[in-house]
Amino acid sequence: VRSQNVCASSAYLTKSVTVNNCPRVGENEISEIKIQPNPFSEFTILRFPEEYNLQQVKLHVIDINGKLVRQITAPENVVVFERKNLKSGIYSIEVIKNEQIISVKRIIIE
């Protein structure tokens, strides 16, 4: 690389970089979570795979600024998520088990 502007250019600079494999969100990531409808205005339904054990699972709802705005326990494989006082916008739902994020999904509130 080198820097450059209208007056001059610097000498080229080279640096070796080693890239390690990035860890996945979680080994047991739940990719089959269905969220319908999405976008939604009043509520949406989150459906987890039947075979997935939801004991000790928490759902964190994170706003666009990274702030935790709601925490939900998922006692069953179907969760009705109500908007309540959340503003319109894009949110992330982090599925957390044993203090590890095992899946992240996006929802849009109209």
N, C-alpha and C positions, 0 to 999 in steps of 0.2 A: 504494500500500500504506500501511498504518498499523499501528502496534502498539497493543495494547489489553490491559488487565487489568481486574480488578474495581474498581480505583480510578479509572482515567482512560483516555483515548485520546489518541494523538498526532495531529498534523496529518497529512493525506495527503501522501505524497511520490511524485513521478513521475520516472521516469528512462527515457530513450529507449535501446533496445537494438537493435543491428544483428546479425542472425544470418547468418553466412556458411554456404554449403553445407558440410556435414561430409564429410570425405574418407571413402570407402568403406574397408573393411578392405584391399582391394587391387583393382586393376583386373582382374587375372586370377583373381579369386576362384573357388575350386573349390567350387561348391555341390552337386555331384553325388557327393560322397564318401559312400559307404555304410558304416555301422558296424553289424555284426551279429555276435552279439547285443549289445544295449545296452538295459538293464543286463546285466552279466555277472559271473561270479565268478572264473573262472580265466584265460580269454583271450577276445579278440574279434578280428574280422577287419575291417581297413580296406581298402576297395576304391576305388581312384581311377579316374577315367575313362580308358579305353584310349588316347584321343588326347592325354592330358596327359603331357608330358615331365617325368619326375621327377628328371632330373639336377640336382644341386645343391640338392635339397630336403631339409630337416631337419624333424623333428617334435619339438616341445617339449611335454612333458606338464607341466602346471601344476596345482598343488593349489589348494584353495579359498582359501588365504592368499596366492596369487600367487607361490608359490615353485616354481622349476623343479625337478622331481623326477626327470625322465628326458629324455634326448635320443636320438632314433632317426634313422637315415638310412633313406630309403625307396628302396632300389635297384630295386624292382619296383612294379607297380601294385596288388599285393596284399601287405598287411603284416599279419602275425600279431602282435598286441600281447598280451604275456603280463603278467599281474598281478604276478607275482613277489612282492616285499616291500611293495607298495603297500597301504595300509589301505583299508577300505571308505569310499566317499564319492564326491563329484562332482569330476571333473577336466576341464580344458580341454586339447584338443590343438590347438596352433598349428602350422599348416603354413607353413613359412618358406622362401622362395626369394630369393636375392640379398639377404639380410638384411632382407627385408620380410615381414610377415605377410600371406599371401594367402588364408587361410581359418582359421576357428576352429570347432571342433566340441566338443560336450560328451560325456563318457562317464560312466557310473555303474558303480562297482564295488560289488557286493553283499557 
